[in-house]
Amino acid sequence: MSLHLSEQEQLRRESLQKLRDLGIDPYPAALYPVDTLSTEIETNFEEGKKVIVAGRLMSRRIMGKASFAEAQDAEGRMQLYFNRDEICEGEDKTLYNDCI
């Protein structure tokens, strides 16, 4: 039995392999036990508070050093902001530029 993949499935598998080639586990759920849902963040927001969330990445917008994304969990959606210089310290921005 041969497996016929759509173009979209082929692209997704290629992207998955690129992450693995960079040494990134694309499914690290066991490393991050979720402790907060989107509605809890909205209701009890505290600047600087660290939370662990999980969800589906619904959209992303890359704007140079800044990126925005929208993630959806079991209870709602939340907008995320990423600053390249904060998540990729030093001069090497390869992971940010290739993966985001």
C-alpha positions in Angstrom: 0.0 0.0 0.0 1.5 3.3 -1.0 1.0 6.5 1.0 -0.2 9.5 -1.1 0.3 12.8 0.7 -1.3 16.1 -0.3 1.0 19.0 -1.0 0.1 20.6 2.4 0.9 17.3 4.2 4.3 17.2 2.4 5.1 20.8 3.4 4.1 20.1 7.0 6.3 17.0 7.2 9.2 19.0 5.7 8.8 21.7 8.3 8.7 19.1 11.0 11.9 17.6 9.8 13.6 21.0 9.6 12.8 21.5 13.3 14.2 18.0 14.2 17.3 18.7 12.1 17.9 21.8 14.3 17.6 19.7 17.4 14.2 21.0 18.4 11.6 18.6 19.7 8.4 19.7 18.0 6.2 18.0 20.6 7.8 18.8 24.0 4.5 18.6 26.0 6.0 16.4 28.8 8.6 19.1 29.5 5.9 21.8 30.1 3.1 20.8 32.4 0.4 23.4 31.7 -0.6 25.4 34.8 -2.8 28.2 33.3 -5.5 28.6 30.7 -6.1 31.7 28.5 -9.1 32.8 30.4 -7.2 32.7 33.7 -4.5 34.9 32.1 -7.1 37.5 31.0 -8.8 37.5 34.4 -5.8 37.5 36.7 -3.1 39.2 34.6 0.0 40.2 36.4 3.0 41.7 34.5 6.1 39.5 34.9 4.2 36.5 36.2 5.4 33.3 34.6 2.8 30.8 33.4 2.9 27.6 31.4 0.4 27.5 28.6 -0.3 25.2 25.6 -2.5 25.5 22.6 -2.7 25.6 18.9 -0.9 28.4 17.0 -3.6 30.0 14.9 -1.7 32.8 13.2 1.7 34.6 13.3 2.9 37.9 12.0 6.6 38.6 11.7 7.7 42.2 11.8 11.5 42.3 11.9 12.6 42.1 15.5 9.0 41.7 16.8 6.6 38.9 16.1 3.0 38.5 17.1 1.0 35.2 17.2 -2.4 34.1 18.3 -2.7 30.8 20.2 -5.9 29.0 21.1 -6.3 26.7 24.1 -9.4 24.8 25.4 -11.0 28.0 26.8 -10.1 30.8 24.3 -7.5 32.7 22.3 -4.6 34.8 23.4 -2.2 37.1 21.5 1.5 36.5 22.0 4.3 39.0 21.5 7.9 37.9 20.9 11.0 40.1 20.8 13.8 38.5 18.8 16.5 40.0 21.0 14.8 38.6 24.2 14.4 35.0 23.1 17.6 34.8 21.0 20.4 36.3 23.1 23.7 37.1 21.5 24.5 37.6 17.8 23.2 34.3 16.4 19.6 34.7 15.4 19.4 31.6 13.3 16.7 29.8 15.3 14.5 32.9 15.3 15.0 33.6 11.6 14.5 30.0 10.5 11.8 28.8 12.9 9.5 31.8 13.6 
